[in-house]
Amino acid sequence: MAGNFWESSHCAQWVLDKADVAKERAADLQVLTDEEYQKVFIFYASFIQMLGEQLKLRQQVIASATVFFKRFYAMNPLNTVDPLLMAPTCVFLASKVEEYGVIPHNKLINTCSSIIKNHLNYAFPGMEFPYRHQMILECEFYLLENMDCCLVVFQPYRPLVQFCQDLGQGLEDTLLPVAWRFVNDSFRTDVCLLYPPFQIALACLHMAAVLMNKDIRSWFSELAVDMEKIQEITKHLINLYDLWKGYDEKKEIAGTLQKMPKPKTQPSN
């Protein structure tokens, strides 16, 4: 693994241009509205989070799985691979990349089945999880090929902790938990595809300071950072929260998933 972000494949290949992402997304947006598209990815990020928590994975593993998922669909339309298959595949791969270990196949499939049946039945009414471990292994090879085997993911969590420690003044205990939650929420947006992790960490720290009414402007003024980028990341998160305000996932997501472009071949139950 590269020793720092600037020498990594993440920096060289996976900080994407917004126009390129929009271009790759165009085919899906002929079927879904931009808001519906966002809701699909919010849903699957939540599914990955739920799957990771049920499997007792570290947050780093869950975050890397979410990034792998978003990287794949940044380069491919939704009908390339069913996201319901890609999501556990990303968790399976991330657990190995982040040195958690190999998740037993039966445990992964059974956990997916349990989540679909007991927690997400409003999204997949009357449906059982349709995939088996061999399909996940095949999907993993396809995912690796599409990512050009670039598996290094630098997350915002480490720089966030370092920034909070640097702040001092007793602010770490106040701001870190709030900023950490903002980082978690950022995986429901495109920021992990578009910005370096240290900028995401700074944007989340800035939002936490505003929310907690802490003045860290003098600390920010000493940083050699592009504040325009920080504002762009902040806007992504604010747009996410605005979308969430009037969104009832349990009522809406089943219809959106039905409308979503599907792969031509579907597994038989």
N, C-alpha and C positions, 0 to 999 in steps of 0.2 A: 504494500500500500504506500502511496506517495506520502512523504513526511509532512507536507503542508498543502493547503488547498491550491496554491498558485502553481504547483508542479504536478497537479493531479489531472486525471482524465475528466473529472468532474468540471474543473475549470476550463480545460482545453476543448471539451466536446459537449458539455451538458449545461452550460449557461446559454439558453437559447434566445433567439431574437423573437420579439413579440409578433412581428409580421410573418415570420416563418411558421410559428405555431398557429396563427390565424389561418394561414394558407392550407396547412394540413387538416385543419378542423372544418374547412369549408363544406366538404361533402356531408358531414354529420349535421351541419347547420342548415342544410337544405331540407332536412326532415324534422329536426328539433329546433326550437327557439334557443337563443343564447342562454336564457334563464333555465330552460329545461335541461340543457346540456350541463350547466353548472350543478343542477340538482342531482343529476345522475352521478357526477363525480363526488359530490358531498355524500351521497348515499354509499357509494363503494368505499370511500375513505373511512366512513363510519363502520362499514362491514369489516374492513381490514383491522381497524382498531378493536372492534369487538372480538374478532377471531384471535388477535394477538393476546388480548387480555384473558380470554378463556384458556389459551394455551400457556399462559403465564410467561409471556415473552417480555423482555425489557423494552422500554419505549424506543430505544435506538433501533431495535429490530423492526418494530412496527413502523417507525418513520421511514426507514430504508425501504421497506416493502411498499409503502405508499408512494415513495419517489419512483421506484421501479415501475409501478402501475401507471403513474402519470407520464413517465418517460415513454413507455410503450405506446400509449394512445396519443402522445404528442407527435408521433411519427406514423400512426396508423389509424384508420377510421374504426369506429366501434364495431362494425360488422366483420372485422378481421378475425377476432377471437371474442367469444362471449366473455364479458367482464366478470361474470360469476365463476368462470373457470380461471381467468387471469388473476383475480384477487388472491385466492389461496395459493396459486403458483408463486406469486410475488412474495407471500409470507414464507413459503417453503424455501425459496432461494435466499431471502434475506436472513433467515435463521442460520444458514450456513456461512454466508458472507460475513456476518457480524459475529461469527464464531460462537453462536449459541449452541449449535449442534444440529443434527438432522432430526426433524420432527417425524416420528413414526407415521407411516402412511395411513394406517387405520385410525390413528388418533386425529390426524388432520381431517380425514373424510368424515369421521363421526362427529367432530366438533362443528364442521360446516353444516352437516345435516341437522344437528341440534339447534344451531342458530337460525337456520331457515325455518325450521318447524316451530320453534318456541319464541323467537324474538322478532323475526322478519316475515312472519306469515302474512302480514298486511301488504307486503310488497310482492310476495309470490303465493297468492291464495291457492290452496289445494295442491301445491307443488312440493316435491321432495328434491333434495340436492341431487342433480342428475349425473355428476362426474365421479370417476373412479381414479385410483392413484396412478394408473398407467397414463391416463389422459393428462394428469398434472405433470408427469415426467416428460411427456412429449411437448407439452406447452412450455415447460422450462427451457428446453433446447431452443424453441422458437423465440422465446423471450431473450435468451442469451445472444442469439444470432442478431436480433433486432437492435440490441443495445451494444453490439460490437464487443461483447464481453467486458464492457466498461462498468465495473461493479463498485467502484469507489464512490461513496456518498459521504460528503461532509455535511453535518447537520448544524443547525444554529445553536444547539444546546450548549456545547462547550464554549464558544465565544460569548454566549450570553452570561454564563457563570463567571467567566474572566472579566467581562465588562462590569458586572455587579460587584465583584471583589475590588476592582479598580476604583469604583465610585466611593467606597468606604462610607464614612459619615453615618454608619448604622443603617444605610439604605438597602443593603443587600437583602436582609431578612424581609423588608417591606416590599421591595420591587421584584425580586427574583420569582416568587411563586406566581405573581400576576403576569409577568412577562412570559413565563414558561407556558402558561395557559394560552396566551396569545400565539406563541410558537406552535403549540399543538393545533390550534385553530387554523393556522396558516396553511396546513396541509390540505385544507378544503378549498384552497385557492390555487392559482398558477404560480405563486411566487417562488416555489422551490425549483421551477423550471427556468425562471427568468432572472434571478438575482443570486449573487454569492451569499452563502449562509451568514457571514458576519454582518451584511447589510440587513438581512431579515432579523437577526438578533437585535441590532440597534433600533430598528423600527419598532419591534415589540417592546423593547425597553423604554423607548420614548412614549409609546402608548400607555404603558404601565405608569410612568411618571405623571402623565397628564391625568390619568384616572385616579391616582392616589394623591394628586395635588402636591407633588414633589418637584421642586425647581432644580433641574439638572442642566440648564441651558449653558452655564459656564463650562461644565464638563464637556458637553457636546461641542462647544466652540473651539476646544483645544484639539479636536479630532480632525484628521485629514480625510473627511468622508464627504461623499456627494449627497448633500441633503435633499436634492431633487429625487434621487433614487429612494431615499428613506420615505419621502412623502408619497411616492408612487406605491410602495409596499403598504404603507398605512391606508391608502385609498382602497387597495385590494381587500384589506381586512374590513374596512368600514362597509364596503359594498356587500361583503359576505354577511355581516350582521344585519344590514338593511334587508337583504333577501330573506334571512332567517325570521325576521319579525313577522312577516305575513305568510309564512310557509308552514302548512300542516302536512308533514311528510306522510303520515299514516293515511291521509285521505288522497294525496296526490301521486305518490311515487309509483303505485302499481300501473296507473294509466300512462305515466311517462315511460316506464320500462317497456310497456307493451308497444308504445310508439317508436321506441329506439330502434335504429337499424340492427338487424340480426344477421349472424353468420348464415350462409346458405345451408350448411349441414348442422343439424342439432342432434344431440345424443338421444337415444330412445331409452325411456325409463325401464 
